[in-house]
């Protein structure tokens, strides 16, 4: 088991393919490709039958929290993450605490055969790792959590100086059945219009001037876009139409 803690400012932008291509001309000059430059991301979100955590996210509070499992295509590891966001005048400050387990261990955990704390103690991890595992176990019990929605997308990642990270997420897909980390033939496509790329910028402080200039010239401005919130709204809209 492996753990990590992140703390950074996060901003999202909804852009077109043409804007992405123009931005990349400047981004590639000032950053380098991430170690995992291209990846297929699987995010499995947990909630209860009332969708309390997702509803909290949609309400756009000053503080919000969600729990998800993330894995990558062709990668035999799962990151169980508590992701919290605190909104201030500069945007969202994101805090992410996570532990890494194998897919087999994840299957044991989901089937209630073992707690995450037991997994952490079994692999003799450090105290911080065990504490995060305990927090995740507590959330599962407190909210009666279970797998609810799987969201998949293709990610392209770049990293710059001072903790700068820029990602582009394309081909956003989702499903609420057969929630395993395998590409589904019946996955639903989220975007139907020209602005179908989510750019996310994460930084430890202010954005570099070169990045601010190119985004200003493209008239690209930050906006609220929660993947799980948007997908949940679309699923509920479809349910209402079928009633």
C-alpha positions, 0 to 999 in steps of 0.5 A: 500500500502507498499513500500521498497527500496533495495541497494545491490551487485548482482551476478548470476551463471548458475549451474547444479542440481548436483552443487546445491546439493553440494553447499547446503551442505555448504550453509545450515550450514552457513545460514538459510531458508528465511521466504518464503523459497519456492515460485512460483514467477510470474514476469510480465514485462512491455514495449512498442511495440518497447521493448525499456526497454528490448533492453536496458537491452540486450545491457548491459549498465553501467546503466539499468532500468526495470519495473515489477510487481511481485506476488507469488503463493497463495499470494494476493499482487503485488509488482510494482518494478522499478529495476535499475542496475549499473555495476562496477568492483565488479559486478552489484549494484542493486537498487530496489524501489517498492510499494505493492498493492492488486491484485484487485488494480493492475487490476484497475491500469492496466485497467487505472481506477486509477493511482498508485499515486492515490492509494498511496494517497487513502491509505494515505501512507507516502511521500516516498511511494507516490514518488515511485508511481509517478515515476512508473506512469511517466515511464508508461506515458513516455514509453507507457508501457503495460504488455508484458511478464510473467516469472515464476519460483520456488525459494528456498531462504536462508539468512545469516549474513550481508544481505547475500541472496542466491536464486536458481531459477528452472523451468524457464517458460514464455509466452507472452499471457494471462498475469495474475498471474495464472499458464498456462498449455501452459507456455514454458520451457526456459532451455533445457540443464543440466545447468538449475538452476540460483543461485543469490547471493545478499550481502551488501559487499564482499562475505563470505570466506566459500562461495567463497571457495565452489564456487571456488572448483566447478569452478562456476563463475559469468555471465550475465543472464537477465531472461527477456533478454534471454526470449525476445531473444528466443521469437524473434528467434521463430518469425523469424523462423515463418516468 
